Amino acid sequence: MTKKQEQTASFMVRFNQRIFEENGEPKVQWRGKISHVQDGDEQRFSDFNDALTFMQEKLGVLTEEATKHQTTEEQESIIDKSLSMWKTIKNVGPKVLRDTLKDPKRQFTHLQDEIQDKISTIGDEISEKVQIDQWRNASRSDFNTIQNQIESLSSQIKGLSSKIDSLKKK
């Protein structure tokens, strides 16, 4: 089996809205602060791209540390793949944020629908019948790993379902 490494990076983002008048015109300014939970570093921003850059830098450091024993080429490839998601978010994130601030209810409904679709998809995949013959050749270690992953997914699905239910009530 391939060696598996898992790392966690958590970020907390806070936004503050300031409404003021300038030259008789109402103005709105959004500012934020992003914190990296694991090391406590934080950065203030008024442009959301700065928050995304902060996250990319922290994730890049984690990936570099995890791949320090790899060759330079392997390391560069892994880092590029690791951060490809953030390139997409950096391009799409500001629009999603603007849309959310303009119409939070619509964006919330959209997000809720996406989460529900993911839960349904994962539920369908998990509920598919697995033939026992496929499991007989697996080692005990493989079997335990698969069983733990199924339990973890099941727990995550229950958590997401609870969150959706509580959000529906609001």
Protein Blocks (a to p, Z undefined) as FASTA:
>chain_A
ZZddddddddddddddddddeehiacdddddddddfknopacddfbfklmmmmmmmmmmm
mmmmmmmmpcfklmmmmmmmmmmmmmmmmmmmmmmmmmmmmmmmlmmmmmmmmmmmmmmm
mmmmmmpccdfklmmmpcfklmmmmmmmmmmmmmmmmmmmmmmmmmmmZZ
